[in-house]
């Protein structure tokens, strides 16, 4: 009997323990459910929504770029793309083969399409071809029954109405690369393009705008079910430049088949009205993406269409540098307006002969006449008296030997040597003969066209520190700083530049014009790219026309107009153009004349 009671007590005890455990587990489950469903309800609601809602960035329209008169230099155009949705076609290869009968696809394009199809889910559209014309779109739509899975998508792509004429100013946009700084979520959007050169790169963040947001409901496989909410982005800013598209086109046209650079600017504000590097590339093609063959051709072209020669090209300034030497000599008192030198066609330093371009010489001449006739002997002797350091100081005062910084990439500083520079560079002292060569703008001296434009503008405006710019100065532009140079000496040099063009015997006399009483002043320059040997001098120098293109002399011209109260300065560099008088001066004169004519013509009203 007692044994039965003991068994009952053990059973009851075990039942109580088991019940207690079950109650504890039930309470734990209730607490956990309460914790998840009540206490953390907001958290799991958010996670559920994130699983259901897909947020995507909306790319805003890129800002437009205009010239000074409101003409479009860069805009956005409607872009039609052929896309393929793999799940909507029974046979991807068959559809691609049918598409190729309507529109050709290169092997590289087809390979890229197949890679994209493998990488993306079957319901995600993959680009087949973009920048389709209306005719191409119509052809695809007409053959739609034979192209299952092919759809037409509409978007925006960058367009450059002026094309290659303004390529080196405006630049172009292209896809984001691995080397680009990812400072904006927009740069992670597939296919997004950013400025890679020119103004497009300089004002990238302003032109880019701010992305919007699109909320979509998706299922567990990521398929879009419906649009929930759309918040459009902020379009990129409008950029207005100082460029005049009419002068830009004219400058490019004047070069014809030649290679080089030209810049036209306002001498009082520094506003750049024309800025060309010739030949150039078509930015529309670079934006769409070049083939390997086209890219190779551009890179290997000896005339370097991808290089912005106006800021990256470094050249000996030749005789266009003689104004700097004349100013340095006048300012230091080495010469006076009345000083005269005798040019017999050559001079000697020790046993070495230095030749003037005119074999018979110029006779007795002063500084104005030396500029007019571009007498080398006068400037050899003047440079010998001056020394390189005084020449270098004046050159830097007028913007040479330093980056002008107009905002474009790859701008070079050029080189204005002095005694310290040579000691650092070669560990050798400066030689007198090197001063003589520097006096005619050759030797170690290197300048860029933008530096020569700066120099010319500062001379034309009477010696004020103007700096070239693409940004309109506006009414609140600061007053220009006067350079530490005598106005009388600048006026004397300007007189020499006037005679270069307007007095018989001047090296640019053939390019003169008289437009309603307005004339131009200027200075020609011709620089050797190869050394003429003594043997060649004795046997007869080979004509420039008979030399291969790359061995011909560079041709330069700097000038301004009108002579009274100058407004425009120009620099023209023609690579291997043979002679400044024959090739560069006519281009510069025609460009200045066009600027004078256009300022008196009313602008056509924009639509």
C-alpha positions in Angstrom: 0.0 0.0 0.0 2.8 2.4 1.0 4.6 1.4 -2.2 1.6 2.5 -4.2 1.5 5.8 -2.4 5.2 6.4 -3.1 4.7 5.7 -6.8 1.8 8.2 -6.9 3.8 10.9 -5.2 6.7 10.4 -7.8 4.2 10.6 -10.7 2.6 13.7 -9.3 6.0 15.3 -8.7 7.2 14.5 -12.3 3.9 15.8 -13.7 4.4 19.1 -11.8 7.9 19.4 -13.1 6.9 18.6 -16.7 4.0 21.0 -16.4 6.3 23.7 -15.0 8.7 23.3 -17.9 5.8 23.4 -20.4 4.5 26.5 -18.7 7.9 28.1 -18.8 8.3 27.3 -22.4 4.8 28.7 -23.1 5.6 31.9 -21.3 8.9 32.2 -23.1 7.1 31.7 -26.5 4.5 34.3 -25.5 7.3 36.7 -24.5 9.2 36.1 -27.7 6.1 36.6 -29.8 5.3 39.8 -27.9 8.9 41.0 -28.3 8.9 40.3 -32.1 5.3 41.4 -32.9 4.9 44.4 -30.5 8.3 45.6 -29.2 10.2 45.2 -32.5 7.2 45.6 -34.8 8.6 48.8 -36.5 11.9 47.2 -37.2 10.5 44.1 -38.9 7.9 46.2 -40.8 10.8 48.2 -42.2 12.7 45.0 -43.2 9.6 43.6 -44.8 9.1 46.8 -46.8 12.7 46.8 -47.9 12.2 43.2 -49.1 9.1 44.4 -51.0 10.3 47.9 -52.1 13.2 48.5 -54.5 14.6 52.1 -54.5 16.3 53.3 -57.7 18.1 56.5 -58.5 16.7 58.6 -61.3 19.4 60.3 -63.5 18.6 64.0 -63.9 19.0 65.8 -67.3 22.6 67.1 -67.7 23.0 70.9 -67.7 23.3 72.6 -71.1 26.2 74.7 -72.2 25.7 78.0 -74.2 27.9 80.5 -75.9 27.9 84.2 -75.1 24.9 84.7 -77.5 22.8 81.9 -76.3 23.7 79.3 -78.9 23.8 75.8 -77.7 27.3 74.2 -77.5 26.2 71.1 -75.5 22.7 69.8 -75.0 20.7 66.5 -74.5 18.9 64.8 -77.3 16.3 62.1 -77.4 18.0 58.7 -77.5 16.3 55.6 -78.7 17.8 52.2 -77.7 17.1 48.7 -78.8 16.9 46.5 -75.7 16.4 42.7 -75.3 14.5 41.0 -72.6 15.8 37.4 -72.6 12.7 35.8 -71.1 10.5 37.2 -73.8 12.3 35.3 -76.6 12.4 31.6 -77.1 15.9 31.7 -78.7 18.3 34.5 -77.9 20.7 33.7 -80.7 18.0 33.4 -83.3 16.7 36.8 -82.3 20.2 38.3 -82.5 20.7 36.8 -85.9 17.4 38.3 -87.1 18.3 41.7 -85.6 21.7 41.6 -87.5 19.8 41.3 -90.8 18.1 44.6 -90.1 21.0 46.4 -88.4 24.7 45.2 -88.3 26.4 44.2 -85.1 30.1 43.9 -84.7 31.6 40.8 -83.1 32.6 42.9 -80.1 29.1 44.2 -79.7 27.6 40.7 -79.9 30.0 39.4 -77.4 29.2 42.3 -75.0 25.4 41.6 -75.4 25.9 37.9 -74.6 27.9 38.7 -71.5 25.3 41.2 -70.3 22.5 38.6 -70.8 24.4 36.0 -68.7 25.2 38.6 -66.0 21.6 39.9 -65.6 18.4 38.1 -64.7 16.2 37.1 -67.7 13.6 39.8 -67.2 16.2 42.7 -67.0 16.5 44.5 -70.3 20.0 44.5 -71.9 21.1 47.1 -74.4 21.5 45.9 -78.0 22.1 49.2 -79.9 21.7 52.8 -78.9 21.6 56.2 -80.7 19.0 54.9 -83.2 17.6 57.2 -85.8 13.9 57.5 -86.5 14.4 55.4 -89.6 16.2 52.6 -87.6 13.4 52.6 -85.0 10.8 52.3 -87.7 12.7 49.4 -89.3 12.8 47.5 -86.0 9.1 48.1 -85.3 8.2 47.0 -88.8 10.1 43.7 -88.2 8.8 43.3 -84.6 7.1 39.9 -85.3 10.6 38.5 -86.2 12.3 40.1 -83.2 10.6 38.6 -80.1 12.1 40.1 -76.9 13.4 43.3 -78.6 11.9 46.5 -77.2 12.6 50.2 -77.9 13.6 52.3 -74.9 13.8 56.1 -74.9 16.2 58.2 -72.9 18.7 61.2 -73.2 22.2 61.3 -74.6 24.7 64.2 -74.8 24.8 66.1 -78.1 27.3 68.7 -79.3 25.7 70.8 -82.1 29.0 72.6 -83.0 30.9 69.3 -83.2 34.7 69.2 -83.6 35.0 73.0 -84.0 34.5 73.4 -80.2 35.7 70.0 -79.1 38.8 71.1 -77.2 36.7 73.8 -75.3 33.6 71.8 -74.4 35.2 68.4 -74.1 33.0 65.3 -74.0 31.3 62.9 -71.5 31.9 59.2 -71.2 31.2 56.2 -68.9 32.5 56.3 -65.3 35.8 54.4 -65.1 37.5 52.6 -62.2 39.9 55.5 -61.7 37.1 58.1 -61.3 36.3 59.2 -57.7 32.9 57.8 -56.7 31.8 60.9 -54.7 28.1 60.6 -55.7 25.7 57.6 -55.8 24.8 58.6 -59.4 28.2 57.5 -60.5 27.2 53.9 -59.5 24.3 53.9 -61.9 25.0 51.6 -64.9 25.8 53.6 -68.1 26.0 56.9 -66.3 28.4 59.3 -68.0 30.5 62.2 -66.7 32.7 64.9 -68.1 36.1 63.7 -69.3 37.6 66.8 -70.8 37.1 70.5 -71.3 34.2 72.5 -69.8 32.3 69.2 -69.3 35.0 68.1 -66.9 35.6 71.5 -65.3 32.0 72.0 -64.3 31.1 68.3 -63.9 29.4 68.7 -60.5 27.3 71.7 -61.6 26.3 70.0 -64.9 25.5 66.7 -63.3 22.6 67.9 -61.2 21.1 65.8 -58.3 19.6 62.4 -58.7 15.9 61.6 -57.9 14.4 58.5 -56.4 12.0 55.9 -57.8 10.3 53.4 -55.4 9.1 50.2 -57.0 7.2 47.2 -55.6 9.0 44.0 -56.5 8.4 40.4 -55.8 10.7 37.8 -54.3 12.5 37.4 -57.6 13.1 41.1 -58.0 10.6 41.6 -60.8 8.9 45.0 -60.8 5.2 44.8 -59.9 4.3 48.5 -59.8 5.6 52.0 -59.3 4.9 53.3 -55.7 6.5 56.7 -55.6 8.6 59.0 -57.9 10.7 62.0 -56.8 12.4 63.6 -59.8 15.9 64.9 -59.4 17.3 68.4 -60.0 18.6 69.0 -63.5 22.2 70.2 -63.9 23.0 73.9 -64.0 23.1 75.9 -67.2 26.7 77.1 -68.0 27.2 80.2 -70.1 30.6 80.7 -71.7 32.4 83.7 -73.3 32.9 81.7 -76.5 31.2 83.2 -79.6 30.2 80.2 -81.7 30.4 82.2 -84.9 34.1 83.1 -84.3 34.8 79.6 -83.1 33.6 78.1 -86.3 35.4 80.8 -88.4 38.7 80.1 -86.6 38.5 76.4 -87.2 37.5 76.9 -90.8 40.5 79.3 -91.5 43.0 76.5 -90.7 41.8 74.4 -93.6 44.1 71.3 -93.7 46.7 72.9 -91.5 47.4 71.8 -87.9 47.8 74.1 -84.9 45.9 76.4 -82.5 44.2 79.8 -82.4 42.9 82.0 -79.6 40.9 85.2 -79.8 40.2 87.2 -76.6 39.0 90.5 -75.2 42.1 92.5 -74.1 40.2 94.3 -71.3 38.2 91.5 -69.7 40.2 88.4 -70.8 37.0 86.8 -72.1 37.9 84.1 -74.7 35.8 84.4 -77.8 37.4 81.7 -79.9 39.6 78.8 -78.8 40.5 76.1 -81.3 43.0 73.3 -81.6 43.2 71.8 -85.1 42.6 69.1 -86.1 40.1 68.0 -83.5 37.9 65.0 -82.7 34.2 64.7 -82.9 32.9 64.7 -79.3 29.7 63.0 -80.3 31.6 60.0 -81.4 33.6 59.8 -78.2 30.4 60.1 -76.2 28.9 57.2 -78.0 32.0 55.1 -77.7 34.7 54.6 -80.4 35.7 51.3 -81.9 39.3 50.1 -81.2 40.2 50.9 -84.8 38.9 54.5 -84.6 40.6 55.1 -81.3 43.9 53.8 -82.7 43.6 56.1 -85.7 43.1 59.1 -83.5 46.0 58.2 -81.2 48.4 57.5 -84.0 47.5 60.5 -86.2 50.8 62.6 -86.4 48.7 65.8 -86.2 47.4 64.8 -82.8 43.7 65.6 -82.9 43.3 64.4 -79.3 45.8 66.9 -78.0 44.7 70.4 -77.0 47.5 72.3 -78.6 46.3 75.7 -77.2 47.2 74.8 -73.7 49.3 71.6 -73.9 51.4 72.4 -77.0 54.8 73.9 -76.0 56.6 75.7 -78.8 59.5 78.2 -79.2 57.8 81.6 -79.6 60.3 82.8 -82.2 60.1 86.4 -83.2 56.8 86.9 -81.4 59.0 87.0 -78.3 60.9 90.1 -79.5 58.3 92.5 -77.9 59.3 91.0 -74.5 63.0 91.5 -75.2 62.3 95.1 -76.4 60.4 95.9 -73.3 63.0 94.4 -71.0 65.7 96.4 -72.8 63.7 99.7 -72.7 62.8 99.3 -69.0 66.4 98.5 -68.0 67.8 101.4 -70.0 69.9 99.1 -72.2 68.4 100.8 -75.2 66.4 104.0 -75.7 63.8 104.8 -78.4 66.7 106.5 -80.3 69.2 103.6 -80.0 70.3 102.2 -83.4 72.1 99.0 -84.3 73.7 98.0 -87.6 72.6 94.7 -89.2 75.0 93.4 -91.8 73.2 90.0 -92.1 75.3 88.3 -89.5 77.4 88.8 -86.3 80.1 86.9 -84.5 80.5 85.8 -81.0 84.0 84.4 -80.8 84.2 82.1 -83.9 80.5 81.4 -84.1 78.4 83.3 -86.6 74.8 84.3 -85.8 72.7 85.0 -88.9 69.8 87.3 -89.5 66.9 85.9 -91.6 67.7 88.6 -94.2 71.0 87.6 -95.8 72.1 91.1 -96.8 71.1 92.7 -93.5 68.8 95.6 -92.6 71.4 98.4 -92.1 71.0 100.9 -89.3 67.7 100.4 -87.4 66.0 101.4 -84.2 63.8 99.3 -82.0 60.5 100.2 -83.9 62.1 99.3 -87.2 63.7 96.1 -85.7 60.2 95.0 -84.8 58.8 96.0 -88.1 61.4 94.0 -90.1 61.9 91.4 -87.4 65.7 92.0 -87.5 67.5 89.2 -85.7 70.8 91.0 -85.3 69.2 93.9 -83.4 67.8 91.4 -80.9 70.9 89.3 -80.7 72.9 92.4 -79.7 70.1 93.6 -77.3 69.9 90.3 -75.6 73.7 90.1 -75.2 73.6 93.5 -73.4 70.6 92.6 -71.3 71.4 89.1 -70.1 68.9 86.3 -69.7 67.7 87.1 -66.2 66.2 90.5 -67.2 64.6 88.9 -70.2 63.1 86.1 -68.0 61.8 88.6 -65.5 59.9 90.6 -68.2 58.6 87.4 -69.8 57.1 86.1 -66.5 55.5 89.6 -66.0 53.6 89.1 -69.2 52.4 85.6 -68.4 55.0 83.2 -69.7 56.8 80.4 -68.0 53.7 79.6 -65.7 50.4 78.0 -66.0 47.7 80.5 -67.0 45.1 78.3 -65.4 42.0 78.7 -67.6 40.6 75.5 -66.1 41.3 73.0 -68.8 43.2 69.8 -68.1 46.8 69.2 -69.1 47.8 72.8 -69.3 51.6 73.2 -69.5 53.8 75.8 -67.9 56.2 76.2 -70.8 59.8 77.3 -69.9 61.4 80.6 -69.3 65.1 79.8 -68.5 67.5 81.9 -66.4 70.9 81.4 -64.9 69.6 79.6 -61.8 67.5 77.3 -63.9 70.4 76.1 -66.0 72.6 75.6 -63.0 69.9 73.4 -61.4 69.0 71.6 -64.6 72.5 70.9 -66.0 74.9 71.9 -63.3 76.5 74.4 -65.8 76.7 78.2 -66.0 74.7 80.2 -68.5 76.6 81.0 -71.8 76.4 84.3 -73.6 75.5 82.6 -76.9 72.4 81.2 -75.1 71.3 84.7 -74.4 71.6 85.6 -78.0 69.4 82.7 -79.1 66.9 83.6 -76.4 66.7 87.1 -77.8 64.9 85.8 -80.8 62.6 83.5 -78.9 64.5 80.2 -79.4 66.9 78.0 -77.5 65.4 76.7 -74.2 62.4 79.0 -74.3 59.0 77.2 -74.6 55.6 78.8 -74.6 52.0 77.7 -75.1 49.5 79.5 -77.3 47.5 80.6 -74.3 50.6 82.2 -72.8 51.2 84.1 -76.1 47.6 85.2 -76.1 48.0 86.5 -72.5 51.2 88.4 -73.5 49.6 90.0 -76.5 46.5 91.1 -74.6 48.6 92.7 -71.9 50.6 94.6 -74.5 47.5 95.6 -76.4 45.7 97.0 -73.3 48.7 99.2 -72.4 50.3 96.9 -69.8 47.5 95.7 -67.5 47.4 92.2 -65.9 44.5 90.7 -67.8 44.0 86.9 -67.6 42.1 84.7 -70.1 38.9 83.1 -69.0 35.9 81.2 -70.3 33.6 82.7 -67.6 31.7 85.9 -68.5 33.2 88.8 -66.4 29.9 90.5 -65.8 29.4 94.1 -64.5 31.3 93.5 -61.3 34.6 92.5 -62.7 37.6 93.9 -60.7 39.7 96.7 -62.0 42.8 95.4 -63.8 46.2 95.8 -62.0 48.8 97.8 -63.9 52.0 95.9 -64.6 55.3 97.4 -63.4 56.2 98.6 -66.9 56.2 102.1 -68.5 53.2 103.0 -70.6 55.5 104.9 -72.9 57.6 101.8 -73.5 54.5 99.7 -74.2 53.3 102.3 -76.6 56.6 102.2 -78.4 56.5 98.5 -78.8 52.9 98.8 -80.1 54.1 101.3 -82.7 56.5 98.7 -83.9 53.7 96.1 -84.1 51.5 98.5 -86.0 54.3 99.0 -88.6 54.8 95.2 -88.9 51.3 95.1 -90.5 50.7 98.5 -92.0 54.1 99.9 -93.3 55.7 98.5 -96.5 58.5 96.1 -95.6 56.7 94.9 -92.4 56.6 91.2 -92.2 52.8 91.0 -92.1 52.1 93.8 -94.6 50.3 91.4 -96.9 47.7 90.6 -94.2 46.7 94.2 -93.4 43.1 95.5 -93.5 41.3 98.7 -93.1 37.7 98.2 -92.0 35.9 101.5 -91.4 39.2 103.0 -90.3 40.1 100.1 -88.0 43.4 98.4 -88.5 45.4 95.7 -86.8 48.8 95.5 -85.3 50.9 92.3 -84.8 54.1 90.3 -85.0 55.0 87.3 -87.1 57.2 84.5 -86.0 58.9 81.5 -87.6 60.7 78.8 -85.6 62.9 76.0 -86.7 62.2 72.5 -85.7 65.5 71.2 -87.1 69.1 72.6 -87.1 70.3 74.1 -90.4 73.9 72.9 -90.9 76.8 75.1 -92.2 77.0 72.7 -95.2 73.4 73.3 -96.0 73.9 77.1 -95.8 76.8 76.9 -98.2 75.1 74.5 -100.7 71.7 76.1 -100.4 69.0 75.7 -97.8 66.3 73.2 -98.8 63.0 74.9 -99.4 60.3 74.3 -96.7 57.9 73.0 -99.3 60.4 70.2 -100.2 60.8 69.0 -96.7 58.6 66.3 -95.0 55.8 67.9 -93.0 57.3 67.2 -89.6 60.6 69.0 -90.5 59.0 72.2 -91.7 59.2 75.4 -89.5 56.4 76.4 -87.2 54.5 79.6 -88.2 53.2 82.1 -85.6 51.3 85.4 -85.5 50.2 87.5 -82.6 48.1 90.6 -83.1 45.4 92.9 -81.9 42.7 95.2 -83.3 41.7 97.9 -83.6 44.9 99.9 -83.3 43.1 102.7 -81.4 41.5 101.5 -78.2 42.2 97.8 -78.8 39.5 95.3 -78.1 40.6 91.9 -79.4 43.9 90.0 -79.3 44.7 87.0 -81.3 47.4 84.3 -81.4 47.8 81.8 -84.3 50.2 78.9 -84.3 50.4 76.7 -87.4 52.5 73.6 -86.8 55.0 73.1 -89.6 53.3 75.9 -91.4 56.6 77.1 -93.0 56.3 80.8 -92.3 54.5 83.2 -90.0 54.1 85.9 -92.7 52.7 83.6 -95.3 50.5 81.3 -93.3 49.8 82.4 -89.7 49.3 86.1 -90.2 46.5 85.8 -92.8 44.6 83.5 -90.4 45.0 86.0 -87.6 44.1 89.0 -89.7 40.9 87.3 -91.0 39.9 86.3 -87.5 40.3 89.8 -86.1 38.5 91.3 -89.1 35.6 88.9 -88.5 35.4 89.9 -84.9 35.2 93.6 -85.8 32.5 92.9 -88.4 30.4 90.7 -86.1 30.3 93.3 -83.2 28.4 95.6 -85.6 25.9 93.0 -86.7 22.6 92.5 -84.8 22.2 89.0 -83.4 19.5 86.8 -84.9 16.6 86.2 -82.5 16.5 82.7 -81.0 13.5 80.5 -81.3 
